[in-house]
Amino acid sequence: MPENYQHLIVCPKCRKRRVYLREIDFEFWYFCQACSYEWKV
């Protein structure tokens, strides 16, 4: 399991706990591996 896995975060689109934290250009984004939804932290 990658260290950026966010086990407490639920995806607002598919309601699954498959959310990871990604950093892009010094901004943090949540990324759901189940449905590929991305949203800003």
PyMOL Python script that loads the backbone (N, CA, C, O; Angstrom):
from pymol import cmd

cmd.read_pdbstr("""\
ATOM      1  N   MET A   1       0.855  -1.207   0.000  1.00  0.00           N
ATOM      2  CA  MET A   1       0.000   0.000   0.000  1.00  0.00           C
ATOM      3  C   MET A   1       0.887   1.254   0.000  1.00  0.00           C
ATOM      4  O   MET A   1       1.731   1.414   0.882  1.00  0.00           O
ATOM      5  N   PRO A   2       0.700   2.137  -0.983  1.00  0.00           N
ATOM      6  CA  PRO A   2       1.519   3.354  -1.037  1.00  0.00           C
ATOM      7  C   PRO A   2       1.287   4.248   0.172  1.00  0.00           C
ATOM      8  O   PRO A   2       0.211   4.242   0.770  1.00  0.00           O
ATOM      9  N   GLU A   3       2.310   5.012   0.522  1.00  0.00           N
ATOM     10  CA  GLU A   3       2.202   5.848   1.729  1.00  0.00           C
ATOM     11  C   GLU A   3       1.251   7.023   1.537  1.00  0.00           C
ATOM     12  O   GLU A   3       0.868   7.664   2.515  1.00  0.00           O
ATOM     13  N   ASN A   4       0.862   7.318   0.301  1.00  0.00           N
ATOM     14  CA  ASN A   4      -0.040   8.446   0.074  1.00  0.00           C
ATOM     15  C   ASN A   4      -1.505   8.028   0.066  1.00  0.00           C
ATOM     16  O   ASN A   4      -2.374   8.824  -0.289  1.00  0.00           O
ATOM     17  N   TYR A   5      -1.786   6.782   0.457  1.00  0.00           N
ATOM     18  CA  TYR A   5      -3.166   6.303   0.563  1.00  0.00           C
ATOM     19  C   TYR A   5      -3.859   6.983   1.742  1.00  0.00           C
ATOM     20  O   TYR A   5      -3.343   6.982   2.860  1.00  0.00           O
ATOM     21  N   GLN A   6      -5.035   7.563   1.484  1.00  0.00           N
ATOM     22  CA  GLN A   6      -5.771   8.303   2.525  1.00  0.00           C
ATOM     23  C   GLN A   6      -6.961   7.469   2.981  1.00  0.00           C
ATOM     24  O   GLN A   6      -8.046   7.561   2.406  1.00  0.00           O
ATOM     25  N   HIS A   7      -6.760   6.662   4.004  1.00  0.00           N
ATOM     26  CA  HIS A   7      -7.788   5.676   4.369  1.00  0.00           C
ATOM     27  C   HIS A   7      -9.032   6.290   4.995  1.00  0.00           C
ATOM     28  O   HIS A   7     -10.066   5.627   5.087  1.00  0.00           O
ATOM     29  N   LEU A   8      -8.951   7.555   5.432  1.00  0.00           N
ATOM     30  CA  LEU A   8     -10.120   8.179   6.062  1.00  0.00           C
ATOM     31  C   LEU A   8     -10.962   8.989   5.075  1.00  0.00           C
ATOM     32  O   LEU A   8     -12.072   9.410   5.399  1.00  0.00           O
ATOM     33  N   ILE A   9     -10.431   9.205   3.873  1.00  0.00           N
ATOM     34  CA  ILE A   9     -11.113  10.056   2.907  1.00  0.00           C
ATOM     35  C   ILE A   9     -12.030   9.207   2.021  1.00  0.00           C
ATOM     36  O   ILE A   9     -11.619   8.175   1.490  1.00  0.00           O
ATOM     37  N   VAL A  10     -13.278   9.659   1.874  1.00  0.00           N
ATOM     38  CA  VAL A  10     -14.240   8.980   1.011  1.00  0.00           C
ATOM     39  C   VAL A  10     -14.415   9.815  -0.250  1.00  0.00           C
ATOM     40  O   VAL A  10     -14.569  11.035  -0.181  1.00  0.00           O
ATOM     41  N   CYS A  11     -14.391   9.159  -1.385  1.00  0.00           N
ATOM     42  CA  CYS A  11     -14.574   9.864  -2.649  1.00  0.00           C
ATOM     43  C   CYS A  11     -15.982  10.440  -2.725  1.00  0.00           C
ATOM     44  O   CYS A  11     -16.953   9.716  -2.507  1.00  0.00           O
ATOM     45  N   PRO A  12     -16.113  11.746  -3.034  1.00  0.00           N
ATOM     46  CA  PRO A  12     -17.445  12.366  -3.096  1.00  0.00           C
ATOM     47  C   PRO A  12     -18.268  11.886  -4.296  1.00  0.00           C
ATOM     48  O   PRO A  12     -19.485  12.070  -4.328  1.00  0.00           O
ATOM     49  N   LYS A  13     -17.614  11.281  -5.268  1.00  0.00           N
ATOM     50  CA  LYS A  13     -18.328  10.839  -6.470  1.00  0.00           C
ATOM     51  C   LYS A  13     -18.838   9.400  -6.340  1.00  0.00           C
ATOM     52  O   LYS A  13     -20.014   9.133  -6.587  1.00  0.00           O
ATOM     53  N   CYS A  14     -17.956   8.476  -5.951  1.00  0.00           N
ATOM     54  CA  CYS A  14     -18.362   7.059  -5.906  1.00  0.00           C
ATOM     55  C   CYS A  14     -18.466   6.502  -4.487  1.00  0.00           C
ATOM     56  O   CYS A  14     -18.838   5.344  -4.299  1.00  0.00           O
ATOM     57  N   ARG A  15     -18.140   7.321  -3.493  1.00  0.00           N
ATOM     58  CA  ARG A  15     -18.269   6.976  -2.064  1.00  0.00           C
ATOM     59  C   ARG A  15     -17.384   5.820  -1.621  1.00  0.00           C
ATOM     60  O   ARG A  15     -17.662   5.174  -0.610  1.00  0.00           O
ATOM     61  N   LYS A  16     -16.316   5.557  -2.374  1.00  0.00           N
ATOM     62  CA  LYS A  16     -15.399   4.492  -1.970  1.00  0.00           C
ATOM     63  C   LYS A  16     -14.165   5.079  -1.295  1.00  0.00           C
ATOM     64  O   LYS A  16     -13.805   6.233  -1.525  1.00  0.00           O
ATOM     65  N   ARG A  17     -13.525   4.270  -0.461  1.00  0.00           N
ATOM     66  CA  ARG A  17     -12.297   4.702   0.215  1.00  0.00           C
ATOM     67  C   ARG A  17     -11.083   4.189  -0.553  1.00  0.00           C
ATOM     68  O   ARG A  17     -10.327   3.348  -0.066  1.00  0.00           O
ATOM     69  N   ARG A  18     -10.916   4.713  -1.758  1.00  0.00           N
ATOM     70  CA  ARG A  18      -9.772   4.323  -2.597  1.00  0.00           C
ATOM     71  C   ARG A  18      -9.025   5.589  -2.985  1.00  0.00           C
ATOM     72  O   ARG A  18      -8.581   5.744  -4.122  1.00  0.00           O
ATOM     73  N   VAL A  19      -8.893   6.498  -2.010  1.00  0.00           N
ATOM     74  CA  VAL A  19      -8.400   7.841  -2.305  1.00  0.00           C
ATOM     75  C   VAL A  19      -6.916   7.977  -1.968  1.00  0.00           C
ATOM     76  O   VAL A  19      -6.456   7.539  -0.914  1.00  0.00           O
ATOM     77  N   TYR A  20      -6.193   8.584  -2.878  1.00  0.00           N
ATOM     78  CA  TYR A  20      -4.767   8.830  -2.717  1.00  0.00           C
ATOM     79  C   TYR A  20      -4.496  10.323  -2.802  1.00  0.00           C
ATOM     80  O   TYR A  20      -5.272  11.076  -3.391  1.00  0.00           O
ATOM     81  N   LEU A  21      -3.391  10.740  -2.208  1.00  0.00           N
ATOM     82  CA  LEU A  21      -2.989  12.141  -2.237  1.00  0.00           C
ATOM     83  C   LEU A  21      -1.880  12.307  -3.268  1.00  0.00           C
ATOM     84  O   LEU A  21      -0.894  11.570  -3.248  1.00  0.00           O
ATOM     85  N   ARG A  22      -2.037  13.268  -4.164  1.00  0.00           N
ATOM     86  CA  ARG A  22      -1.031  13.549  -5.179  1.00  0.00           C
ATOM     87  C   ARG A  22      -0.628  15.005  -5.118  1.00  0.00           C
ATOM     88  O   ARG A  22      -1.449  15.883  -4.852  1.00  0.00           O
ATOM     89  N   GLU A  23       0.665  15.253  -5.370  1.00  0.00           N
ATOM     90  CA  GLU A  23       1.160  16.637  -5.413  1.00  0.00           C
ATOM     91  C   GLU A  23       1.529  16.971  -6.845  1.00  0.00           C
ATOM     92  O   GLU A  23       2.359  16.298  -7.457  1.00  0.00           O
ATOM     93  N   ILE A  24       0.901  18.024  -7.379  1.00  0.00           N
ATOM     94  CA  ILE A  24       1.172  18.478  -8.739  1.00  0.00           C
ATOM     95  C   ILE A  24       1.470  19.970  -8.680  1.00  0.00           C
ATOM     96  O   ILE A  24       0.605  20.769  -8.321  1.00  0.00           O
ATOM     97  N   ASP A  25       2.707  20.344  -9.035  1.00  0.00           N
ATOM     98  CA  ASP A  25       3.113  21.756  -9.027  1.00  0.00           C
ATOM     99  C   ASP A  25       2.841  22.444  -7.692  1.00  0.00           C
ATOM    100  O   ASP A  25       2.282  23.540  -7.651  1.00  0.00           O
ATOM    101  N   PHE A  26       3.240  21.793  -6.608  1.00  0.00           N
ATOM    102  CA  PHE A  26       3.107  22.327  -5.242  1.00  0.00           C
ATOM    103  C   PHE A  26       1.657  22.481  -4.796  1.00  0.00           C
ATOM    104  O   PHE A  26       1.390  23.163  -3.806  1.00  0.00           O
ATOM    105  N   GLU A  27       0.718  21.861  -5.504  1.00  0.00           N
ATOM    106  CA  GLU A  27      -0.679  21.838  -5.069  1.00  0.00           C
ATOM    107  C   GLU A  27      -1.034  20.388  -4.773  1.00  0.00           C
ATOM    108  O   GLU A  27      -0.558  19.472  -5.444  1.00  0.00           O
ATOM    109  N   PHE A  28      -1.872  20.188  -3.763  1.00  0.00           N
ATOM    110  CA  PHE A  28      -2.247  18.838  -3.378  1.00  0.00           C
ATOM    111  C   PHE A  28      -3.642  18.502  -3.893  1.00  0.00           C
ATOM    112  O   PHE A  28      -4.573  19.302  -3.806  1.00  0.00           O
ATOM    113  N   TRP A  29      -3.751  17.299  -4.429  1.00  0.00           N
ATOM    114  CA  TRP A  29      -5.007  16.817  -5.008  1.00  0.00           C
ATOM    115  C   TRP A  29      -5.320  15.442  -4.436  1.00  0.00           C
ATOM    116  O   TRP A  29      -4.429  14.632  -4.180  1.00  0.00           O
ATOM    117  N   TYR A  30      -6.613  15.203  -4.244  1.00  0.00           N
ATOM    118  CA  TYR A  30      -7.046  13.851  -3.934  1.00  0.00           C
ATOM    119  C   TYR A  30      -7.395  13.163  -5.250  1.00  0.00           C
ATOM    120  O   TYR A  30      -7.966  13.777  -6.151  1.00  0.00           O
ATOM    121  N   PHE A  31      -7.050  11.891  -5.349  1.00  0.00           N
ATOM    122  CA  PHE A  31      -7.329  11.109  -6.550  1.00  0.00           C
ATOM    123  C   PHE A  31      -7.962   9.789  -6.139  1.00  0.00           C
ATOM    124  O   PHE A  31      -7.391   9.043  -5.343  1.00  0.00           O
ATOM    125  N   CYS A  32      -9.138   9.501  -6.679  1.00  0.00           N
ATOM    126  CA  CYS A  32      -9.824   8.240  -6.379  1.00  0.00           C
ATOM    127  C   CYS A  32      -9.423   7.197  -7.411  1.00  0.00           C
ATOM    128  O   CYS A  32      -9.628   7.381  -8.611  1.00  0.00           O
ATOM    129  N   GLN A  33      -8.849   6.103  -6.929  1.00  0.00           N
ATOM    130  CA  GLN A  33      -8.402   5.066  -7.849  1.00  0.00           C
ATOM    131  C   GLN A  33      -9.582   4.247  -8.374  1.00  0.00           C
ATOM    132  O   GLN A  33      -9.472   3.594  -9.412  1.00  0.00           O
ATOM    133  N   ALA A  34     -10.699   4.279  -7.667  1.00  0.00           N
ATOM    134  CA  ALA A  34     -11.854   3.494  -8.099  1.00  0.00           C
ATOM    135  C   ALA A  34     -12.541   4.111  -9.322  1.00  0.00           C
ATOM    136  O   ALA A  34     -12.888   3.397 -10.263  1.00  0.00           O
ATOM    137  N   CYS A  35     -12.740   5.437  -9.311  1.00  0.00           N
ATOM    138  CA  CYS A  35     -13.486   6.072 -10.410  1.00  0.00           C
ATOM    139  C   CYS A  35     -12.688   7.168 -11.122  1.00  0.00           C
ATOM    140  O   CYS A  35     -13.207   7.817 -12.030  1.00  0.00           O
ATOM    141  N   SER A  36     -11.436   7.378 -10.720  1.00  0.00           N
ATOM    142  CA  SER A  36     -10.525   8.359 -11.345  1.00  0.00           C
ATOM    143  C   SER A  36     -10.938   9.810 -11.140  1.00  0.00           C
ATOM    144  O   SER A  36     -10.487  10.692 -11.870  1.00  0.00           O
ATOM    145  N   TYR A  37     -11.793  10.064 -10.152  1.00  0.00           N
ATOM    146  CA  TYR A  37     -12.187  11.444  -9.844  1.00  0.00           C
ATOM    147  C   TYR A  37     -11.051  12.131  -9.104  1.00  0.00           C
ATOM    148  O   TYR A  37     -10.408  11.536  -8.240  1.00  0.00           O
ATOM    149  N   GLU A  38     -10.810  13.396  -9.454  1.00  0.00           N
ATOM    150  CA  GLU A  38      -9.763  14.191  -8.808  1.00  0.00           C
ATOM    151  C   GLU A  38     -10.362  15.469  -8.257  1.00  0.00           C
ATOM    152  O   GLU A  38     -11.195  16.100  -8.907  1.00  0.00           O
ATOM    153  N   TRP A  39      -9.940  15.854  -7.056  1.00  0.00           N
ATOM    154  CA  TRP A  39     -10.392  17.134  -6.512  1.00  0.00           C
ATOM    155  C   TRP A  39      -9.306  17.710  -5.629  1.00  0.00           C
ATOM    156  O   TRP A  39      -8.487  16.990  -5.059  1.00  0.00           O
ATOM    157  N   LYS A  40      -9.323  19.042  -5.531  1.00  0.00           N
ATOM    158  CA  LYS A  40      -8.276  19.761  -4.813  1.00  0.00           C
ATOM    159  C   LYS A  40      -8.465  19.630  -3.301  1.00  0.00           C
ATOM    160  O   LYS A  40      -9.585  19.624  -2.790  1.00  0.00           O
ATOM    161  N   VAL A  41      -7.347  19.527  -2.618  1.00  0.00           N
ATOM    162  CA  VAL A  41      -7.389  19.415  -1.146  1.00  0.00           C
ATOM    163  C   VAL A  41      -7.806  20.752  -0.557  1.00  0.00           C
ATOM    164  O   VAL A  41      -7.906  20.885   0.663  1.00  0.00           O
TER     165      VAL A  41
END
""", "prot")
cmd.dss("prot")
cmd.show_as("cartoon", "prot")
cmd.util.cbc("prot")
cmd.orient("prot")
